[in-house]
Amino acid sequence: MKTDLALSIENLSFSYSHKKALDQVSFDIRSGECTFLVGPNGAGKSTLFSLITRLYDTREGRIELCGFDIKRQTRNALAKLGVVFQQTTLDMDLTVMQNLRYHASLQGMGRKQALQCIQQSLERLTMFDRRFEKIRQLNGGHRRRVEIARALLHKPALLLLDEPTVGLDVPSRLAIVEYVHQLAIDEKLAVLWASHLIDEIDPDDHLIVLHKGQIKAKGTVNEVLGITNTSIIEDAFYNLTQGDRP
């Protein structure tokens, strides 16, 4: 396996009772790549994320994070993963600092290391001056920044983002999009980003189009446009999903 491979998924299938949610899904994500996972509602995106984070157990297929099998080497694999869920999981009655220190303790970080990493993460996101404010005092965009800072505290190799900009105002949304893209470049961080918002995708990104549990196309933006003989992502998505919209 190549050393720059952050996530490798091979022949992954999953069913709910008799309904197949994922069917032979395979793809790789390398360090420094920002990959967008797009698909209509019910495509299987949430199921895929639940399997990567081990909320669901892998029954068919293989998931590896930085070479660690997520089923046989769960602790080592998940140590390489940072996650921002669609619904906030911050404690609203704790301060920014308290939330992050609690997460750092769960990661086994010592006090000195934790404070250094917290300061570094918050400064990158221009949130350090607000570290003593309670989460409920922050707007949606600032809460998302805290969640991203939390996800990056332990220096993961892969950042998993489950529609993190839903419900945010345009300036907040664009700031997070720009920050994550720059982070992938600067830190060689692999990013898997589930989104319904096509305008968040940069021309240099990678795409995975998921529909009815199957990958309909994957590759760079230009490769997917070439496969579908289209000039814009919206049209490519429309063709691949038989008219459904993200």
Residue pairs with C-beta under 8 A, 6 or more apart in sequence:
1 8
1 64
1 67
2 30
4 30
4 31
4 32
5 28
5 29
5 30
5 31
5 64
5 66
5 67
6 29
6 30
6 31
6 33
6 65
6 66
6 80
6 157
6 158
6 190
7 28
7 29
7 52
7 63
7 64
7 65
7 158
7 190
7 192
8 28
8 62
8 63
8 64
9 25
9 26
9 27
9 28
9 52
9 61
9 62
9 63
9 64
10 26
10 61
10 62
11 24
11 25
11 26
11 60
11 61
11 62
12 22
12 24
12 25
12 26
12 48
12 51
12 58
12 60
12 61
12 62
12 63
13 20
13 22
13 23
13 24
13 25
13 59
13 60
13 61
14 20
14 21
14 22
14 44
14 47
14 51
14 56
14 58
14 59
14 60
15 21
15 59
20 213
21 44
21 47
21 213
22 44
22 47
22 48
22 51
22 213
23 212
23 213
23 214
24 61
24 214
25 44
25 48
25 61
25 210
25 213
25 214
25 215
26 61
26 215
27 35
27 208
27 215
27 218
29 35
29 158
29 190
29 191
29 192
29 206
30 190
31 157
31 188
31 189
31 190
32 184
32 185
32 188
32 189
32 190
33 184
33 190
33 191
33 205
33 206
34 180
34 181
34 184
34 191
34 193
34 202
34 204
34 205
34 206
35 190
35 191
35 192
35 193
35 205
35 206
35 207
35 208
36 193
36 194
36 195
36 200
36 201
36 205
36 206
36 207
36 208
37 45
37 48
37 192
37 193
37 194
37 195
37 208
37 210
38 194
38 195
38 196
38 198
38 201
38 207
38 208
38 209
38 210
38 237
38 246
39 45
39 209
39 210
39 211
39 241
39 246
40 211
40 241
40 244
40 245
40 246
42 212
43 210
43 211
43 212
43 213
43 241
44 210
44 212
44 213
45 162
45 194
45 210
46 162
46 194
47 56
47 213
48 210
49 160
49 162
49 194
50 56
51 57
51 58
51 63
52 63
52 65
52 70
52 81
52 160
52 192
53 78
53 81
53 83
53 160
54 70
54 74
54 78
57 71
58 70
58 71
62 69
62 71
63 69
63 70
63 71
63 77
64 70
64 77
65 77
65 78
65 80
65 81
65 157
65 158
66 77
66 80
66 157
66 158
68 76
68 77
68 80
69 77
70 77
70 78
79 154
79 156
80 156
80 157
80 158
81 156
81 157
81 158
81 160
82 151
82 152
82 153
82 154
82 156
82 158
82 159
82 160
83 151
83 159
83 160
83 162
84 144
84 147
84 148
84 151
84 159
84 160
84 161
84 162
84 164
85 147
85 162
86 162
86 163
86 164
86 166
88 143
88 147
89 147
90 99
90 135
90 143
90 146
90 147
90 150
91 98
91 99
91 102
91 135
92 134
92 135
92 136
93 134
93 135
93 136
94 102
94 134
94 135
95 131
95 132
95 133
95 134
95 135
96 122
96 127
96 130
96 131
96 132
96 133
96 135
96 138
96 146
97 118
97 131
97 132
99 135
99 146
99 150
100 114
100 118
100 121
100 122
100 146
100 149
100 150
100 153
101 114
101 115
101 118
103 150
103 153
104 113
104 114
104 117
104 118
104 153
104 154
105 114
107 153
107 154
109 117
109 153
109 154
114 153
117 153
117 154
117 155
118 131
118 149
118 153
119 128
121 149
121 150
121 152
121 153
122 128
122 130
122 131
122 146
122 149
124 149
124 179
124 183
125 145
125 146
125 148
125 149
125 179
126 145
127 142
127 145
127 146
127 149
130 138
130 142
135 143
135 146
138 146
139 172
140 167
140 168
140 169
140 172
141 168
141 169
141 171
141 172
141 173
141 175
141 176
142 172
144 164
144 165
144 168
144 172
144 176
145 176
147 164
148 159
148 164
148 176
148 179
148 180
151 159
152 159
152 183
156 189
157 189
157 190
158 189
158 190
158 191
158 192
159 180
159 183
159 189
159 190
159 191
159 192
160 192
161 180
161 191
161 192
161 193
161 194
161 195
162 194
163 194
163 195
163 196
164 176
164 193
165 172
165 173
165 176
165 177
165 195
165 197
165 200
166 196
168 176
173 197
173 200
177 200
180 191
180 193
181 202
181 205
183 189
183 191
184 190
184 191
193 200
195 201
195 246
196 246
197 246
198 233
198 234
198 237
198 246
201 207
201 221
201 233
202 221
203 221
203 222
204 220
204 221
205 220
205 221
206 218
206 219
206 220
206 221
207 217
207 218
207 219
207 220
207 221
207 224
207 233
208 215
208 217
208 218
209 215
209 216
209 217
209 218
209 224
209 236
209 237
209 240
209 241
210 216
211 240
211 241
211 242
211 244
216 240
216 241
217 224
217 227
217 228
217 236
217 240
218 224
219 227
221 233
224 233
224 236
225 231
225 232
225 233
225 236
227 236
228 235
228 236
228 239
228 240
230 236
230 239
237 245
237 246
238 244
238 245
